[in-house]
Amino acid sequence: MPEITCSARRCVYNDDGYCERETIRIDVDDRSQYSSCTCCDSFEDESDCRDCSCENCSGENASVECFATECIYNEGRECIADSISVEGHDACCCIDTCCDTFRTNRV
């Protein structure tokens, strides 16, 4: 289970630079070779999330469902990297984020 650092300050699951959601989903345009075409589909803007809670959150035991099938860390749609970094300092929605750990497996 990877440690997830996150710069998306406005995400309700961001706790001091770490994602505290138990499971996150990284989505991507599968034809892409670039991390800028990935996004954290689990991003929730804190201003849009009136009833959001993080009852079972634990960044230490997080799992990452990953649809970036062209990434070297993707194994059966699960991220096997030791740690991942989700970037999106000024993100207001999931498409403003990206997985900075993404590395293409294309030659």
C-alpha positions as CSV (number, residue, x, y, z in Angstrom):
1,M,0.0,0.0,0.0
2,P,1.6,3.2,-1.1
3,E,2.0,6.4,0.9
4,I,0.2,9.1,-0.9
5,T,1.4,12.7,-0.8
6,C,-0.9,15.3,-2.2
7,S,-0.5,19.0,-3.0
8,A,-4.3,19.5,-3.7
9,R,-4.9,21.8,-0.8
10,R,-8.6,22.1,-1.4
11,C,-9.3,18.4,-1.4
12,V,-11.3,17.3,1.6
13,Y,-9.0,14.2,2.0
14,N,-5.8,16.2,2.1
15,D,-4.4,16.3,5.6
16,D,-1.2,18.3,5.8
17,G,0.1,17.2,2.4
18,Y,-1.0,13.5,2.8
19,C,-4.1,11.8,1.3
20,E,-6.1,10.3,4.1
21,R,-8.7,8.5,1.9
22,E,-8.6,4.7,2.2
23,T,-8.9,4.1,-1.5
24,I,-8.2,6.5,-4.3
25,R,-8.7,6.1,-8.1
26,I,-6.3,7.4,-10.7
27,D,-7.8,7.8,-14.1
28,V,-6.1,8.6,-17.4
29,D,-6.4,8.9,-21.1
30,D,-4.9,5.5,-21.9
31,R,-3.4,6.8,-25.1
32,S,-1.2,9.2,-23.1
33,Q,2.4,9.0,-22.2
34,Y,2.2,12.0,-19.9
35,S,1.3,12.4,-16.2
36,S,-0.5,15.6,-17.1
37,C,-3.2,13.4,-18.6
38,T,-3.8,11.5,-15.4
39,C,-6.1,12.7,-12.6
40,C,-7.1,11.8,-9.1
41,D,-10.7,10.8,-9.7
42,S,-11.2,10.7,-5.9
43,F,-10.6,14.5,-5.5
44,E,-13.4,16.2,-3.6
45,D,-13.3,20.0,-3.2
46,E,-13.9,20.9,0.4
47,S,-16.2,23.7,-0.5
48,D,-18.5,21.4,-2.4
49,C,-18.5,18.7,0.3
50,R,-21.0,19.6,3.0
51,D,-21.6,16.1,4.2
52,C,-18.2,14.6,3.5
53,S,-16.6,12.7,6.2
54,C,-13.5,10.6,6.5
55,E,-14.7,7.9,8.9
56,N,-12.5,5.1,7.7
57,C,-9.7,7.2,6.4
58,S,-6.1,6.0,6.9
59,G,-3.4,7.2,4.5
60,E,-1.1,4.5,5.8
61,N,-3.2,1.6,4.5
62,A,-4.4,3.3,1.3
63,S,-5.0,1.4,-1.9
64,V,-4.8,3.0,-5.3
65,E,-7.0,1.8,-8.1
66,C,-5.2,2.9,-11.3
67,F,-6.5,3.0,-14.8
68,A,-3.2,4.3,-16.2
69,T,-2.4,0.9,-17.9
70,E,0.6,2.4,-19.7
71,C,2.3,3.1,-16.3
72,I,5.2,1.0,-15.1
73,Y,3.7,0.9,-11.6
74,N,0.3,-0.5,-12.8
75,E,-0.2,-4.1,-12.0
76,G,-3.7,-5.4,-12.7
77,R,-5.1,-1.9,-12.3
78,E,-3.5,-1.4,-8.9
79,C,-0.6,0.9,-8.2
80,I,2.4,-1.0,-6.9
81,A,4.7,2.0,-6.3
82,D,6.0,2.4,-2.7
83,S,4.7,6.0,-2.7
84,I,2.8,8.2,-5.1
85,S,2.5,12.0,-5.4
86,V,-0.7,13.6,-6.5
87,E,-0.1,17.1,-7.7
88,G,-2.8,19.8,-8.0
89,H,-1.8,22.8,-5.9
90,D,-4.6,25.0,-7.2
91,A,-7.0,22.2,-8.1
92,C,-10.7,22.9,-8.0
93,C,-11.8,19.6,-9.5
94,C,-10.3,16.2,-10.3
95,I,-9.1,17.2,-13.8
96,D,-6.9,19.8,-12.2
97,T,-4.8,17.0,-10.5
98,C,-2.3,14.6,-11.9
99,C,-0.3,11.6,-10.7
100,D,3.3,12.8,-10.7
101,T,4.5,9.3,-10.1
102,F,3.2,8.1,-13.5
103,R,6.0,6.7,-15.7
104,T,5.2,5.3,-19.1
105,N,6.1,1.7,-19.9
106,R,6.3,2.6,-23.6
107,V,9.6,2.5,-25.3
